[in-house]
Amino acid sequence: MTAAVPEAAARWAALAADPVERIPAPHIEYAQLAPILIVLGAAILGVLVEAFVPRRSRYVVQVFLTVAAIASAFAAVVGLAAGGYGSTKARIAAMGAIAVDGPSLFLQGTILLASVVAVFTFAERRLDHTGHLAAEGAAADAASSGRADSFAAQAASVPGSDSEKAAVRAGFATTEVYPLALFAIAGMLIFPAANDLLTLFVALEVFSLPLYLLCALARRRRLLSQEAAVKYFLLGAFSSAFLLFGIALIYGYAGSVSYARIADVVDGTVTSVDPALAGTMGNDALLLIGAALLLMGLLFKVGAVPFHMWTPDVYQGAPTPITGFMAAATKVAAFGALLRLLYVALPGLRWDWRPVMWGVAIVTMLAGAVIAVTQTDVKRLLAYSSVAHAGFILAGVIATSEEGVSSVLFYLVAYSFVTIGAFAVVTLVRDAGGEATHLSKWAGLGRRSPLVAAVFAVFLLAFAGIPLTSGFSGKFAVFKAAAEGGAGALVVVGVISSAIAAFFYVRVIVLMFFSEPKADGPSVAVPSPLTMVTIAVGVAVTVVLGVAPQYFLDLAGQASVFAR
């Protein structure tokens, strides 16, 4: 006992004398992580703005800060790509945690571009002039400023309460949505670039928690909005738990959370075994169950069947600008993470996960298309449309080739801008209760407002995959990659699902242009230039990617190689 004391003291003395050797400092490549750090820094600044900037000035400061941060982060992504990090200089940064390669930079750029146009819809303040609370039966006066955005005047107030009425009359605005959105965007930037399972989980939580809050902040129909947020939170918590349990099992199998190490253990090329995990390393049961749980967590975020049940309720209840943001950016981030997991960590398990993904893709395409036919609410229709599109994108994932990766990247770009544009149009069609989302109220919209109806028709035709739209180019790319990868039967199912989906898209177009408008029908609000820009960008991307897609297909092809 007494001999052990000097020995322990000697060890502590040695550690104190040479701490650098014993505890090496982490090596962080800050320049290569600049897009993520810029957005995170701006999010923290946004929180400080809420604390110290006067209420009347917060809106302008937050919008400027958010747009500037996203633009700066996109410039950093372009700089990294121009510097070769998207191809020849691709590497693993942050001590193996973050991949800086073609797919991660391409997806990060897509997320940032989609986010900046989505933020423009957040900042729209000309649509809801009354600011009253029709859905909960309150009769508050108009906001003193005469302007109101899509978010609750005071998020902490009980719907319909006196405190909420007072907040509406005072013209309060929930400008906290901007730092919350920035935190979500930062998590989305990390998610497709995560190169180990712990970073993947942390990124998932970083972007999921702000989204749960944002879904509950609708100005109108607040109870529906809060219900949607609770459903999203509870189901999201379950999916996170499945993902985390899968990470634990994969760690027991491989002795590491690093994608490269997992791939080596799966391939049987590992040269060292952790003595503490010698009893479980290489256990195929842990691998298969762990991989299944990981896929469950990611397929929930993608919105694939049977993990799609949250999608229609959340899309309908959330503020429409948040719905557009979620539908686009979350799907981009989730598919990026799914691609990296399957192509980098589990390529040796291809013969096990491909049949499962086949089944998921087929059920997702058919269920999304068939159930959408029965919908009578525009936002729920677009929700089931997004489920069907998740199935189409999975066809590209199943291709297991560089062409499959590039087709998925291209499809995500095309889908993102069409989706944000479509939901931006939904915010314009309004009645006394706010947004008029029931399909019956859209009857005759083409006669009442031909331009708005025509723009929405363009987006619907792109969703349907009609030639000369981005939807056609995207579907052609993923189906071509799937067919070349031996999934011809999946392509046949995809074409059938597309035909079914085309029915309900065309039905809405016929309703708008060939039905008589109702006398008490909704009006079309005149938006500010912010929403106009969002819709114009959506239409431009839809047409350009449909008419001249080759440059962007080549760009996606150059960005389709993962760093390992």
ABEGO torsion letter per residue (X at the ends): XAAAAAAAAAAAAAAAABAAAABBBBBBBAAAAAAAAAAAAAAAAAAAAAAABBAAAAAAAAAAAAAAAAAAAAAAAAAAAAAGAABAABBBBGGGABBBBAAAAAAAAAAAAAAAAAAAAAABAAABAAGBBAAAGBBBBBBAAGBBBABBABAABBBGBAAAAAAAAAGBBBAAAAAAAAAAAAAAAAAAABABAAAAAAAAAAAAAAAAAAAAABABGAAAAAAAAAAAAAAAAAAAAAAAAAAAAAAAAAGBABAAAAAAAAAGABABBBAAAAAABGBAAAAAAAAAAAAAAAAAAAGBOAAAAAAAAAAAABBAAAAAAAAAAAAAAAAAAAAAAAAAAAAAAAAAAAAAAAAAAAAAAAAAAAAAAABABAAAAAAAAAAAAAAAAAAAAAAGBAAAAAAAAAAAAAAAAAAAAAAAAAAABBBAAEBBABAAAABGAAAABAAAAAAAAAAAAAAAGBBGBAAAAAAAAAAAAAAAAGAAAAAAAAAAAAAAAAAAAAAAAAAAAABBBBAABBBBBBBBAAAAAAAAAAAAAAAAAAABAAAAAAAAAAAABBBX
